[in-house]
Amino acid sequence: MSSIIKKKIKGKFDPDDLWEIFVSNCKKYLHLALCMTPIGDQFRQRLRNFPSLINCTSILWVLPWGEEALTSVANHFLL
């Protein structure tokens, strides 16, 4: 059993323990979503400056939805 868990059972924490819990929870649960238009020189420049935007991420290309598709999904979840 880790020392943090033992301290938690006893109800005693010091600031370092709390920080370690916070950081581990952030690593486990924090997710970010970035929305960018993949058009133009500014986007290419950003990718050159920050290569991890491509190397360390999952990219989901979203195309525009048609009117019928939007209405169908809305009716499914609202009715």
C-alpha positions in Angstrom: 0.0 0.0 0.0 1.4 3.4 -1.0 2.3 6.0 1.7 -0.4 8.4 0.3 -3.1 5.8 0.7 -2.0 5.1 4.3 -2.1 8.8 5.1 -5.5 9.1 3.5 -6.8 6.3 5.7 -5.4 8.1 8.7 -6.8 11.4 7.4 -3.5 13.2 7.4 -2.1 14.9 4.3 0.8 17.3 3.8 1.0 19.7 0.9 3.3 17.5 -1.1 0.9 14.6 -0.9 -2.0 16.8 -2.0 0.1 18.0 -5.0 1.0 14.5 -6.0 -2.7 13.5 -5.9 -3.6 16.5 -7.9 -1.0 15.9 -10.6 -1.8 12.2 -10.9 -5.5 13.0 -11.3 -4.7 15.6 -13.9 -2.7 13.1 -15.9 -5.4 10.5 -15.6 -8.5 12.6 -16.2 -7.6 15.8 -18.0 -8.5 15.9 -21.7 -8.2 18.9 -24.1 -10.0 19.6 -27.3 -8.5 22.0 -29.8 -10.6 23.2 -32.8 -8.7 24.7 -35.7 -9.4 25.3 -39.3 -6.9 23.4 -41.4 -6.7 26.1 -44.0 -4.0 28.6 -44.8 -0.4 29.5 -44.0 -1.1 30.3 -40.3 -2.2 26.7 -39.6 1.0 25.3 -41.4 3.1 27.7 -39.4 1.5 26.6 -36.1 2.2 23.0 -37.0 5.9 23.8 -37.7 6.2 25.6 -34.4 4.4 22.9 -32.4 5.0 19.5 -34.0 3.4 17.7 -31.0 0.0 19.0 -32.3 0.4 16.2 -35.0 2.7 13.7 -33.3 1.1 13.4 -29.8 -2.6 13.9 -30.6 -5.6 12.1 -32.1 -6.9 14.0 -35.1 -10.6 13.8 -35.9 -11.5 15.5 -39.2 -15.1 16.7 -38.9 -16.9 17.5 -42.1 -20.1 19.7 -42.3 -23.3 17.8 -41.6 -26.3 18.0 -43.9 -29.6 19.5 -42.8 -31.4 16.1 -42.8 -28.7 14.4 -40.7 -28.8 17.2 -38.1 -32.6 17.0 -37.9 -32.5 13.2 -37.6 -30.0 13.3 -34.7 -31.9 16.0 -32.9 -35.2 14.1 -33.2 -33.6 10.9 -32.0 -32.2 12.5 -28.8 -35.1 14.9 -28.1 -38.1 12.8 -28.8 
